[in-house]
Amino acid sequence: MALTKRVEVLFDPREYRLIAAIAQARGETVGALVRKAVELLYLKPTREERKAAVEALLSEQSDVTWEEAKHVLETQVGRRFEAS
């Protein structure tokens, strides 16, 4: 997706140095680092939304059990899930 909107964010010099050092260590720009942080904190589905999606998928007729689905998610997506 093309980036078409610009936002100006001001940091104090110390914060900017830290953010720039993190970005450089990761091989990305400060802008990319800030976009990633916003995405992770505000734009990702909540735990409840993810759980509801998994439950909806598992409620469909399927031969896949929760444990099998959990294994696939944990090994292929790299996330840990707790059944509750």
C-alpha positions, 0 to 999 in steps of 0.5 A: 500500500502506498503511503499518502498521508503525512503526520508530524511528530515532535520528540525531545532530543533524548527520545529522538536519539533513542528512537533513531538508535533503535531504528538504525539497529533494526535497519529501518527508518524512524518513520517505519519504526513509528508506523510499526509501533502505532500498528502494534499498539492501536491497529491490531485486533484485540485479544478478544477479537482474535479469540472470537475469530478463532472460536468462530473458525473452530465452530465451523464443521471441521476435523481440526481440534483446538490443540491442532489449530493452536499448534499451527498458530504457534509454530507458523505464526509464532504466537502463544495462545491460552485456552480459557 
